Amino acid sequence: MLKIDIEKCIGCGECEEVCSFGAITVEDEKAKVDPGLCTLCGTCVDTCPEGALEIEAEEKEAKDLSKWKGVWVVSETRADGFAPVTFELLGKARELGDRLSVDVTALLLGSGVKEMAQELIQRGADRVIVVDHPELSDFVDEAYSKIVAHLAEKERPEIIIAGATARGRAFVPQVATMLETGLTADCTGLEIEEDSRNLLQTRPAFGGNLMATIICDDRRPQMATVRPHVLKAMEPDKERDGEIIDFEPSPELLKHRVRVVESVVEEVEGPGLTEADIIVTAGRGLEQKENLHLVEDLAKCLDAGVGATRAITDAGWISSSHQIGQTGATVAPKLYIACGVSGAIQHLVGMQGSEIIVAINKDKDAPIFDVATYAIVADVKDILPALIKKVCKERGIDV
Ligand SMILES: Cc1cc2nc3c(=O)[nH]c(=O)nc-3n(C[C@H](O)[C@H](O)[C@H](O)COP(=O)(O)OP(=O)(O)OC[C@H]3O[C@@H](n4cnc5c(N)ncnc54)[C@H](O)[C@@H]3O)c2cc1C
C-alpha cells in the first residue's frame, strides 16, 4: 500500500498533480490517499520532493506448498456427452499424476450428470467428485466458480486444469482469483518439474512469436487452461476402477445473479471446425471475396469444414467463427488444405497438429511449406477449379 509520512509532507500538491488516477488529494496541507483508487504505480513516490511517500509491500502469508496434493481436471459436458477436451485433459492429468505419485480427480458439475462419472474413470480419473443439482442445468460462471473454489479450498489439489473453451475462459479465472493463485491461460503444453513439483505451463507469447514456459512456484494450486486438440486423450479402459464422490452444494454456493432466458445452438453448414476430419482453409491468396466460393465448393465436395485466416476474417469475407490460429480455433484434422495461406506463426499454432497438410501457394518460399506434407506451388485460382472438378466428378456431387 501507499504510505504517507505526515511529518515529512509539506502539502505542496505535486503528488496530487501527477496522480493519473485521482487517488491523492491534499487537505489541510497534508496529502491523503484513497486506497480504492491507488494502483501503486509509484509516480507520486518519485515526484515527492520531501520523500514523504513510500510503497510498502504487503506481507503475504507464505503457503505451505506440501499440504497441496493431487491433480484435478474440471470436466465439461455438452448435450451429447463430454466435450472432447475433457478426455484430452484427463490423458495429460494421468501422466502428471503418475509422475507425482498422486491421484487424478475429475470434477463433474451439472444436472442429471451422475451416470456420466464412470466414463471419466475409464479415461484416467481415480476419483470423480460429482456435483449434480437441478440449479446447474445451465452453465452459470458464478455458481461454477464458487463451487470449484470451495472444493479446492477444502481438498487442496496442487494442480487444476480445465479446457480453454468459452466455458473455461469464463469461470476458471474467477476460481484462480478466489484461491489467490496464478493461472496460465491457453496453454499448448504441460510438463512437470519433479523436484519442485512445479507445473511447467507452455503457451505462445508476444503475439505467438515465441513460446513461454510459465511456473507458479509460490502459490497453490497451480492452474492452467489448455486449448482443445493439443493434448492426446487416453483410449477408454473399461476395467479401470475409481471412486465416485457426491457433493451436495449449499444454497450459498448455488446463488448467482444470472437468469438464462434462452439457449440457441448456432447452425453451421457442414461439419463444425473442431469435429471435421477434413478442413479446407482460405487465405488472402484467394485475392478477392468473390473467389471464396472455390474453397467452399471444394469443402462441400469433401464434406469438409471451411477454415479461414485472420486476414480474411478481419476483411469481413467470412465470419470469425471460421478463424483458425492463435486467436481462433485450434484444429487437428486428418487432412488440412491451406489455400493461399502464408503460414504466419499465429496461424500455424492453430493447425500444425493436422495429420496431412496440403498447401497451395504461388510463393515457393512461403512459410506454410515448412509444415506441409504436400506442397503445390501454383495459383489457387488454377488449382482449385481443377481439384473441384475432379473430386466432385469422382464423388458424383454437383456444386
Ligand atoms: C496477436 C495476433 C494474433 C493473430 N491471430 C491469428 C489467428 O488466430 N489466425 C490467423 O490466421 N492469423 C492470425 N494473426 C495474423 C497473422 O499474423 C497473419 O497476418 C495472417 O495469418 C495472414 O493471413 P494469410 O496467410 O491469409 O495472408 P498473407 O500473409 O497475406 O498471405 C497470403 C499468401 O497467399 C499467397 N498468394 C497470393 N496470391 C496467391 C494466389 N493467387 N495463389 C496462391 N497463393 C497466393 C502469398 O504468396 C501469401 O503467402 C494474428 C496476428 C497477431 C499479431
Ligand as a Chemical Component Dictionary entry (heavy atoms), coordinates in Angstrom:
data_LIG
# 
_chem_comp.id                   LIG 
_chem_comp.type                 NON-POLYMER 
_chem_comp.pdbx_formal_charge   0 
_chem_comp.three_letter_code    LIG 
# 
loop_
_chem_comp_atom.comp_id 
_chem_comp_atom.atom_id 
_chem_comp_atom.alt_atom_id 
_chem_comp_atom.type_symbol 
_chem_comp_atom.charge 
_chem_comp_atom.model_Cartn_x 
_chem_comp_atom.model_Cartn_y 
_chem_comp_atom.model_Cartn_z 
_chem_comp_atom.pdbx_ordinal 
LIG C1  C1  C 0 -1.771 -11.241 -31.838 1  
LIG C2  C2  C 0 -2.060 -11.793 -33.195 2  
LIG C3  C3  C 0 -2.924 -12.850 -33.308 3  
LIG C4  C4  C 0 -3.194 -13.412 -34.562 4  
LIG N1  N1  N 0 -4.040 -14.476 -34.653 5  
LIG C5  C5  C 0 -4.217 -15.075 -35.834 6  
LIG C6  C6  C 0 -5.022 -16.239 -35.955 7  
LIG O1  O1  O 0 -5.614 -16.730 -34.986 8  
LIG N2  N2  N 0 -5.142 -16.807 -37.175 9  
LIG C7  C7  C 0 -4.529 -16.311 -38.297 10 
LIG O2  O2  O 0 -4.673 -16.897 -39.395 11 
LIG N3  N3  N 0 -3.782 -15.200 -38.205 12 
LIG C8  C8  C 0 -3.624 -14.556 -37.018 13 
LIG N4  N4  N 0 -2.880 -13.424 -36.963 14 
LIG C9  C9  C 0 -2.469 -12.788 -38.233 15 
LIG C10 C10 C 0 -1.234 -13.442 -38.839 16 
LIG O3  O3  O 0 -0.086 -12.830 -38.312 17 
LIG C11 C11 C 0 -1.229 -13.257 -40.384 18 
LIG O4  O4  O 0 -1.338 -11.894 -40.679 19 
LIG C12 C12 C 0 -2.355 -13.996 -41.107 20 
LIG O5  O5  O 0 -2.409 -15.340 -40.711 21 
LIG C13 C13 C 0 -2.073 -13.934 -42.606 22 
LIG O6  O6  O 0 -3.157 -14.469 -43.314 23 
LIG P1  P1  P 0 -2.971 -15.002 -44.801 24 
LIG O7  O7  O 0 -1.984 -16.118 -44.801 25 
LIG O8  O8  O 0 -4.333 -15.254 -45.326 26 
LIG O9  O9  O 0 -2.436 -13.720 -45.586 27 
LIG P2  P2  P 0 -0.994 -13.318 -46.112 28 
LIG O10 O10 O 0 0.008  -13.393 -45.033 29 
LIG O11 O11 O 0 -1.198 -12.039 -46.826 30 
LIG O12 O12 O 0 -0.625 -14.472 -47.145 31 
LIG C14 C14 C 0 -1.239 -14.667 -48.368 32 
LIG C15 C15 C 0 -0.453 -15.766 -49.092 33 
LIG O13 O13 O 0 -1.094 -16.083 -50.281 34 
LIG C16 C16 C 0 -0.123 -16.275 -51.317 35 
LIG N5  N5  N 0 -0.795 -15.925 -52.576 36 
LIG C17 C17 C 0 -1.137 -14.713 -53.051 37 
LIG N6  N6  N 0 -1.831 -14.843 -54.196 38 
LIG C18 C18 C 0 -1.917 -16.171 -54.461 39 
LIG C19 C19 C 0 -2.530 -16.951 -55.487 40 
LIG N7  N7  N 0 -3.207 -16.371 -56.483 41 
LIG N8  N8  N 0 -2.418 -18.292 -55.422 42 
LIG C20 C20 C 0 -1.722 -18.916 -54.423 43 
LIG N9  N9  N 0 -1.129 -18.214 -53.427 44 
LIG C21 C21 C 0 -1.251 -16.873 -53.425 45 
LIG C22 C22 C 0 1.012  -15.342 -50.958 46 
LIG O14 O14 O 0 2.225  -15.844 -51.505 47 
LIG C23 C23 C 0 0.982  -15.389 -49.435 48 
LIG O15 O15 O 0 1.877  -16.399 -48.951 49 
LIG C24 C24 C 0 -2.607 -12.856 -35.723 50 
LIG C25 C25 C 0 -1.722 -11.777 -35.594 51 
LIG C26 C26 C 0 -1.450 -11.263 -34.350 52 
LIG C27 C27 C 0 -0.492 -10.138 -34.250 53 
# 
loop_
_chem_comp_bond.comp_id 
_chem_comp_bond.atom_id_1 
_chem_comp_bond.atom_id_2 
_chem_comp_bond.value_order 
_chem_comp_bond.pdbx_ordinal 
LIG C1  C2  SING 1  
LIG C2  C3  SING 2  
LIG C2  C26 DOUB 3  
LIG C3  C4  DOUB 4  
LIG C4  N1  SING 5  
LIG C4  C24 SING 6  
LIG N1  C5  DOUB 7  
LIG C5  C6  SING 8  
LIG C5  C8  SING 9  
LIG C6  O1  DOUB 10 
LIG C6  N2  SING 11 
LIG N2  C7  SING 12 
LIG C7  O2  DOUB 13 
LIG C7  N3  SING 14 
LIG N3  C8  DOUB 15 
LIG C8  N4  SING 16 
LIG N4  C9  SING 17 
LIG N4  C24 SING 18 
LIG C9  C10 SING 19 
LIG C10 O3  SING 20 
LIG C10 C11 SING 21 
LIG C11 O4  SING 22 
LIG C11 C12 SING 23 
LIG C12 O5  SING 24 
LIG C12 C13 SING 25 
LIG C13 O6  SING 26 
LIG O6  P1  SING 27 
LIG P1  O7  DOUB 28 
LIG P1  O8  SING 29 
LIG P1  O9  SING 30 
LIG O9  P2  SING 31 
LIG P2  O10 DOUB 32 
LIG P2  O11 SING 33 
LIG P2  O12 SING 34 
LIG O12 C14 SING 35 
LIG C14 C15 SING 36 
LIG C15 O13 SING 37 
LIG C15 C23 SING 38 
LIG O13 C16 SING 39 
LIG C16 N5  SING 40 
LIG C16 C22 SING 41 
LIG N5  C17 SING 42 
LIG N5  C21 SING 43 
LIG C17 N6  DOUB 44 
LIG N6  C18 SING 45 
LIG C18 C19 SING 46 
LIG C18 C21 DOUB 47 
LIG C19 N7  SING 48 
LIG C19 N8  DOUB 49 
LIG N8  C20 SING 50 
LIG C20 N9  DOUB 51 
LIG N9  C21 SING 52 
LIG C22 O14 SING 53 
LIG C22 C23 SING 54 
LIG C23 O15 SING 55 
LIG C24 C25 DOUB 56 
LIG C25 C26 SING 57 
LIG C26 C27 SING 58 
# 
